[in-house]
Amino acid sequence: DPVTSVLTDLGIIAAFIAGALALGSLTLSRRSA
């Protein structure tokens, strides 16, 4: 279904953004430490 493919794409994008934010927060905490 087209809806399923769209939801999958959104899930992948959300996971990518979450990973980028996690990496960013880790690097910031390491720099400040």
C-alpha positions as CSV (number, residue, x, y, z in Angstrom):
1,D,0.0,0.0,0.0
2,P,1.2,3.6,-0.7
3,V,0.3,4.5,2.9
4,T,2.6,1.8,4.2
5,S,5.5,2.9,2.0
6,V,5.0,6.5,3.2
7,L,4.9,5.5,6.8
8,T,8.1,3.5,6.3
9,D,9.8,6.4,4.7
10,L,8.7,8.7,7.6
11,G,10.0,6.1,10.1
12,I,13.4,6.0,8.4
13,I,13.6,9.8,8.3
14,A,12.6,10.0,12.0
15,A,15.2,7.4,12.9
16,F,17.9,9.3,10.9
17,I,17.0,12.6,12.6
18,A,17.0,10.9,16.1
19,G,20.4,9.4,15.4
20,A,21.8,12.8,14.2
21,L,20.4,14.5,17.3
22,A,21.9,11.8,19.6
23,L,25.3,12.1,17.9
24,G,25.1,15.9,18.2
25,S,24.3,15.8,21.9
26,L,27.1,13.4,22.5
27,T,29.6,15.5,20.8
28,L,28.4,18.6,22.6
29,S,28.6,16.9,26.0
30,R,32.1,15.6,25.2
31,R,33.3,19.1,24.1
32,S,31.9,20.8,27.2
33,A,33.3,18.1,29.5
